[in-house]
């Protein structure tokens, strides 16, 4: 159900990994991380850079319908990712789509200043309701929350109004919390689906208790 992990000594695992219900994209060649993802999340794992970057989690936004990637992505990277999920390329200056989109299979919150084309593609290609907003006052909503189809963990400073909007749009209940001994950018510190979660190795037992409740594992 749950595992702790660091990638190249960095507990911010969400920067390097983007996971869905059936797949995970890992941006670095790390056999330990690959096996942890396969076993904990029960997914097929593709190892590839994204637009030349190892920060696959930051570069990709995805749900079960598909993955969104900026136009700097390379053909060989698209070919690799397409083995496990449909890919749509967006021409945008907001290259780190994983950081500016928080999405599950039911809804999405996007950066309040995102291009109209991003909103349109999230709505049409990922087939979800879309709202613009912040989480804890943070515009990079993909870093400020981690969500699945069963629940979510959000920035500890998220307001009640923000929480209500997230819960209504994404169809889940969320909790406020931290990872990695107080890190508030929880989307950068956890990778999860409805079958399990992988948290940064510095996450405390107290934090893990909130994570498991938030993601629906208790």
C-alpha beads as a LAMMPS data file, in Angstrom:
LAMMPS data file: protein, C-alpha beads

218 atoms
217 bonds

1 atom types
1 bond types

-500.0 500.0 xlo xhi
-500.0 500.0 ylo yhi
-500.0 500.0 zlo zhi

Masses

1 110.0

Atoms # bond

1 1 1 0.000 0.000 0.000
2 1 1 2.697 2.484 0.974
3 1 1 6.447 2.843 0.505
4 1 1 9.134 5.387 1.267
5 1 1 11.622 6.350 -1.420
6 1 1 14.237 8.853 -2.481
7 1 1 15.407 9.392 -6.039
8 1 1 19.146 10.084 -6.256
9 1 1 19.027 10.993 -2.596
10 1 1 16.164 13.459 -3.096
11 1 1 12.948 12.734 -1.149
12 1 1 10.920 14.962 -3.498
13 1 1 9.820 11.911 -5.468
14 1 1 6.882 13.648 -7.119
15 1 1 9.279 15.742 -9.182
16 1 1 10.686 12.671 -10.919
17 1 1 7.576 10.483 -11.217
18 1 1 4.085 10.863 -12.704
19 1 1 1.709 8.016 -11.945
20 1 1 -1.792 7.014 -12.989
21 1 1 -3.940 4.009 -12.220
22 1 1 -2.140 1.708 -14.657
23 1 1 1.186 3.413 -15.404
24 1 1 4.057 5.433 -14.019
25 1 1 6.588 7.573 -15.876
26 1 1 9.987 7.634 -14.152
27 1 1 12.437 10.269 -15.315
28 1 1 15.650 8.626 -14.117
29 1 1 17.223 5.205 -14.539
30 1 1 16.806 3.885 -11.016
31 1 1 16.042 0.185 -10.675
32 1 1 15.105 0.478 -6.998
33 1 1 12.574 3.224 -7.745
34 1 1 11.219 1.265 -10.697
35 1 1 10.595 -1.844 -8.595
36 1 1 9.025 0.161 -5.760
37 1 1 6.596 1.760 -8.197
38 1 1 5.698 -1.554 -9.839
39 1 1 5.050 -3.294 -6.534
40 1 1 3.445 -0.480 -4.537
41 1 1 1.269 1.156 -7.197
42 1 1 0.761 -2.013 -9.303
43 1 1 1.610 -0.205 -12.537
44 1 1 3.640 -0.564 -15.709
45 1 1 6.685 1.686 -15.455
46 1 1 8.249 3.559 -18.365
47 1 1 11.675 5.112 -17.809
48 1 1 12.239 8.196 -19.949
49 1 1 13.167 11.833 -19.773
50 1 1 10.498 14.361 -20.752
51 1 1 11.554 17.278 -22.953
52 1 1 15.089 16.244 -22.033
53 1 1 14.388 16.636 -18.317
54 1 1 14.547 13.965 -15.629
55 1 1 11.712 15.764 -13.798
56 1 1 8.946 13.696 -15.370
57 1 1 6.546 14.404 -12.535
58 1 1 6.880 18.134 -13.025
59 1 1 6.651 17.948 -16.813
60 1 1 3.593 15.669 -17.213
61 1 1 -0.042 16.074 -16.157
62 1 1 -2.083 12.898 -16.507
63 1 1 -5.114 10.869 -15.587
64 1 1 -6.481 7.567 -16.921
65 1 1 -7.511 9.200 -20.206
66 1 1 -4.096 10.523 -21.187
67 1 1 -0.949 12.523 -20.533
68 1 1 -0.319 16.166 -21.389
69 1 1 3.214 17.289 -22.257
70 1 1 4.650 20.570 -23.555
71 1 1 5.846 20.942 -27.138
72 1 1 9.516 20.581 -26.198
73 1 1 9.008 16.827 -25.814
74 1 1 11.082 14.639 -28.128
75 1 1 9.675 12.036 -30.490
76 1 1 11.456 9.142 -28.760
77 1 1 9.981 10.306 -25.445
78 1 1 6.471 10.428 -26.907
79 1 1 6.976 6.939 -28.338
80 1 1 8.038 5.612 -24.928
81 1 1 5.191 7.205 -22.980
82 1 1 2.628 6.226 -25.629
83 1 1 3.275 2.579 -24.799
84 1 1 1.313 3.008 -21.571
85 1 1 -0.943 6.066 -22.060
86 1 1 -2.236 8.322 -24.849
87 1 1 -0.219 11.535 -25.230
88 1 1 -1.297 15.036 -26.228
89 1 1 1.328 17.694 -26.885
90 1 1 0.529 21.329 -26.043
91 1 1 2.423 24.345 -27.368
92 1 1 2.745 26.510 -24.276
93 1 1 5.228 28.569 -22.297
94 1 1 4.054 26.750 -19.167
95 1 1 6.338 23.813 -19.824
96 1 1 5.976 22.120 -16.424
97 1 1 2.385 20.975 -16.908
98 1 1 2.550 18.605 -13.955
99 1 1 3.163 21.578 -11.692
100 1 1 0.321 23.730 -13.037
101 1 1 -2.414 21.080 -13.325
102 1 1 -3.912 19.049 -10.471
103 1 1 -6.128 16.353 -11.990
104 1 1 -7.816 13.003 -11.414
105 1 1 -10.378 11.137 -13.539
106 1 1 -13.224 13.422 -12.464
107 1 1 -11.928 16.976 -12.431
108 1 1 -8.994 19.357 -12.528
109 1 1 -7.745 22.514 -10.879
110 1 1 -5.349 24.503 -13.057
111 1 1 -3.042 27.480 -12.559
112 1 1 -5.227 30.617 -12.534
113 1 1 -3.134 32.195 -15.314
114 1 1 -2.854 29.120 -17.540
115 1 1 -3.313 29.524 -21.290
116 1 1 -6.826 29.012 -22.597
117 1 1 -5.494 26.168 -24.746
118 1 1 -4.392 24.327 -21.588
119 1 1 -7.861 24.629 -20.084
120 1 1 -9.457 23.445 -23.326
121 1 1 -7.172 20.429 -23.702
122 1 1 -7.566 19.389 -20.059
123 1 1 -11.346 19.543 -20.477
124 1 1 -11.518 17.797 -23.851
125 1 1 -8.599 15.351 -23.872
126 1 1 -8.583 14.374 -20.201
127 1 1 -12.407 14.569 -20.213
128 1 1 -12.874 16.340 -16.890
129 1 1 -14.504 19.425 -15.406
130 1 1 -11.945 22.231 -15.056
131 1 1 -11.677 25.146 -12.649
132 1 1 -8.946 27.730 -12.193
133 1 1 -7.641 28.398 -8.732
134 1 1 -4.972 28.170 -6.082
135 1 1 -4.252 25.686 -3.300
136 1 1 -2.939 27.265 -0.138
137 1 1 -2.596 30.438 -2.176
138 1 1 -0.136 28.599 -4.450
139 1 1 -0.687 28.951 -8.200
140 1 1 1.370 25.838 -9.055
141 1 1 -1.476 23.610 -7.899
142 1 1 0.136 20.401 -9.093
143 1 1 2.896 20.907 -6.544
144 1 1 0.519 21.943 -3.771
145 1 1 -1.615 18.782 -3.819
146 1 1 -1.588 15.095 -4.650
147 1 1 -4.919 13.590 -5.709
148 1 1 -6.271 10.217 -6.792
149 1 1 -9.778 8.987 -7.528
150 1 1 -10.140 8.101 -3.836
151 1 1 -8.842 11.158 -2.013
152 1 1 -6.215 13.846 -1.796
153 1 1 -3.654 15.589 0.360
154 1 1 -3.354 19.358 -0.003
155 1 1 -1.089 22.180 1.164
156 1 1 -1.563 22.797 4.905
157 1 1 -2.485 26.432 4.260
158 1 1 -5.359 25.568 1.917
159 1 1 -8.431 27.600 2.837
160 1 1 -11.809 26.045 3.504
161 1 1 -13.058 27.693 0.288
162 1 1 -10.238 26.130 -1.729
163 1 1 -10.884 22.725 -0.167
164 1 1 -14.592 22.861 -0.961
165 1 1 -13.905 23.759 -4.601
166 1 1 -11.383 20.936 -4.945
167 1 1 -13.699 18.385 -3.371
168 1 1 -16.667 19.430 -5.510
169 1 1 -14.739 19.490 -8.794
170 1 1 -12.626 16.361 -8.285
171 1 1 -15.326 14.362 -6.508
172 1 1 -13.145 13.421 -3.544
173 1 1 -12.521 14.338 0.073
174 1 1 -9.145 15.870 0.914
175 1 1 -7.060 16.482 4.016
176 1 1 -4.424 19.092 4.750
177 1 1 -0.938 17.875 5.568
178 1 1 2.791 17.801 4.898
179 1 1 5.467 15.311 3.840
180 1 1 9.222 14.957 4.293
181 1 1 9.289 16.369 7.815
182 1 1 7.233 19.468 7.165
183 1 1 7.461 20.018 3.392
184 1 1 4.214 21.734 2.382
185 1 1 4.499 21.146 -1.391
186 1 1 2.949 17.720 -1.011
187 1 1 2.490 17.136 -4.742
188 1 1 6.261 17.160 -5.098
189 1 1 6.723 14.714 -2.228
190 1 1 4.196 11.954 -2.935
191 1 1 3.194 9.789 -5.893
192 1 1 -0.087 7.902 -5.570
193 1 1 -3.000 6.088 -7.167
194 1 1 -5.951 4.215 -5.672
195 1 1 -3.792 1.123 -5.058
196 1 1 -0.951 2.689 -3.114
197 1 1 1.373 5.588 -2.496
198 1 1 5.102 6.321 -2.540
199 1 1 6.205 9.100 -0.206
200 1 1 9.568 10.773 0.219
201 1 1 11.798 8.884 2.611
202 1 1 11.946 11.787 5.090
203 1 1 8.193 11.600 5.713
204 1 1 7.458 11.001 9.405
205 1 1 5.127 8.424 10.896
206 1 1 2.720 11.169 11.938
207 1 1 2.674 12.547 8.401
208 1 1 2.133 9.066 6.954
209 1 1 -0.934 8.635 9.132
210 1 1 -2.487 11.732 7.581
211 1 1 -1.386 10.670 4.097
212 1 1 -3.094 7.286 4.439
213 1 1 -6.283 8.850 5.747
214 1 1 -6.273 11.522 3.053
215 1 1 -5.770 9.034 0.219
216 1 1 -8.399 6.616 1.505
217 1 1 -6.204 3.795 2.769
218 1 1 -7.626 3.726 6.308

Bonds

1 1 1 2
2 1 2 3
3 1 3 4
4 1 4 5
5 1 5 6
6 1 6 7
7 1 7 8
8 1 8 9
9 1 9 10
10 1 10 11
11 1 11 12
12 1 12 13
13 1 13 14
14 1 14 15
15 1 15 16
16 1 16 17
17 1 17 18
18 1 18 19
19 1 19 20
20 1 20 21
21 1 21 22
22 1 22 23
23 1 23 24
24 1 24 25
25 1 25 26
26 1 26 27
27 1 27 28
28 1 28 29
29 1 29 30
30 1 30 31
31 1 31 32
32 1 32 33
33 1 33 34
34 1 34 35
35 1 35 36
36 1 36 37
37 1 37 38
38 1 38 39
39 1 39 40
40 1 40 41
41 1 41 42
42 1 42 43
43 1 43 44
44 1 44 45
45 1 45 46
46 1 46 47
47 1 47 48
48 1 48 49
49 1 49 50
50 1 50 51
51 1 51 52
52 1 52 53
53 1 53 54
54 1 54 55
55 1 55 56
56 1 56 57
57 1 57 58
58 1 58 59
59 1 59 60
60 1 60 61
61 1 61 62
62 1 62 63
63 1 63 64
64 1 64 65
65 1 65 66
66 1 66 67
67 1 67 68
68 1 68 69
69 1 69 70
70 1 70 71
71 1 71 72
72 1 72 73
73 1 73 74
74 1 74 75
75 1 75 76
76 1 76 77
77 1 77 78
78 1 78 79
79 1 79 80
80 1 80 81
81 1 81 82
82 1 82 83
83 1 83 84
84 1 84 85
85 1 85 86
86 1 86 87
87 1 87 88
88 1 88 89
89 1 89 90
90 1 90 91
91 1 91 92
92 1 92 93
93 1 93 94
94 1 94 95
95 1 95 96
96 1 96 97
97 1 97 98
98 1 98 99
99 1 99 100
100 1 100 101
101 1 101 102
102 1 102 103
103 1 103 104
104 1 104 105
105 1 105 106
106 1 106 107
107 1 107 108
108 1 108 109
109 1 109 110
110 1 110 111
111 1 111 112
112 1 112 113
113 1 113 114
114 1 114 115
115 1 115 116
116 1 116 117
117 1 117 118
118 1 118 119
119 1 119 120
120 1 120 121
121 1 121 122
122 1 122 123
123 1 123 124
124 1 124 125
125 1 125 126
126 1 126 127
127 1 127 128
128 1 128 129
129 1 129 130
130 1 130 131
131 1 131 132
132 1 132 133
133 1 133 134
134 1 134 135
135 1 135 136
136 1 136 137
137 1 137 138
138 1 138 139
139 1 139 140
140 1 140 141
141 1 141 142
142 1 142 143
143 1 143 144
144 1 144 145
145 1 145 146
146 1 146 147
147 1 147 148
148 1 148 149
149 1 149 150
150 1 150 151
151 1 151 152
152 1 152 153
153 1 153 154
154 1 154 155
155 1 155 156
156 1 156 157
157 1 157 158
158 1 158 159
159 1 159 160
160 1 160 161
161 1 161 162
162 1 162 163
163 1 163 164
164 1 164 165
165 1 165 166
166 1 166 167
167 1 167 168
168 1 168 169
169 1 169 170
170 1 170 171
171 1 171 172
172 1 172 173
173 1 173 174
174 1 174 175
175 1 175 176
176 1 176 177
177 1 177 178
178 1 178 179
179 1 179 180
180 1 180 181
181 1 181 182
182 1 182 183
183 1 183 184
184 1 184 185
185 1 185 186
186 1 186 187
187 1 187 188
188 1 188 189
189 1 189 190
190 1 190 191
191 1 191 192
192 1 192 193
193 1 193 194
194 1 194 195
195 1 195 196
196 1 196 197
197 1 197 198
198 1 198 199
199 1 199 200
200 1 200 201
201 1 201 202
202 1 202 203
203 1 203 204
204 1 204 205
205 1 205 206
206 1 206 207
207 1 207 208
208 1 208 209
209 1 209 210
210 1 210 211
211 1 211 212
212 1 212 213
213 1 213 214
214 1 214 215
215 1 215 216
216 1 216 217
217 1 217 218
